[in-house]
Amino acid sequence: MNTISQKPRVVGHRGSLYRSLENTRHSLKIASEHCSDVECDVFLLKCNTLVVFHGSGGDVSPGSLKQYCNLDASILDLTYEEVKNLKFNPEHKEFGCGKEFIEEMEHECYIPTLEEVLLDAQETGVIVKIELKGPNTEVPVLQLVEKMGMVDRVTFASFKHDRIKRIRELRPHLNDDGTHRYKTGALFSELPENFIDKAKGAGATEVHLKYSTCTKKRVDMIHKAGMRSMTWMRGPIGMRQDIKEKNVGVENEEMYLRLMKTGVMAMCVNRPDVLANLLSRLSKHAVATN
């Protein structure tokens, strides 16, 4: 069995989305059984409530409910009273937990507030990586995290680097060792050659690379620049698309081992239980051979 000198932190992507419905309290709690960290996506509703949700539509129609909830609208158009009544589409292929789970566990399949998720994290002890998915999320998320005394337990992340740059401008505070107290992650999908400069320009403390762009050379560059590293998986539809179009292989232990060899510090995965079990076996093997 392969041995890995530095074992990565296990981050549950949207919780544990193959065992429960993504971005729900249930999914994030289940992930905490195996993970040191969980990742969730956040939108600000028109009533100023912060909710944990992903949706489809990308930058063109962020938070689209069409595939997720069979509603031709964006979550940005709703109040929380309206969001509480949404029903998830059990046929949507992005939901790795499957139709049966959504139908049988309907009482767990609802969109939570970020405050609820952070309260759960206080109880389970996990670190929360909050992706600022929707517009105008940075300030209210920052304020909520501070109100709940969770600055040291949260990383603010976004593909929109102006959002994490805003966090850094508002909170440049340093720890005694010179590191930033407020942790921010620069997310990258397609990786530009100057990604280090872009991350540093946004004041990021971490760089989050898509799994298909995560190489030892790039991870070493991140660490040399004084930032931490994380790699992340796409959702189920995106992973299947990559398997078909890019021949990347399925998300399994073999893929996880390849990524670990890059020296990446954290792995945000769709199957955190599989990664955690792999790391446990590697640890036992290392002890047995020493």
Order of alpha helices (4+ residues) and beta strands (2+ residues): beta-alpha-beta-beta-alpha-alpha-alpha-alpha-beta-alpha-beta-alpha-beta-alpha-beta-alpha-beta-alpha-alpha-beta-alpha
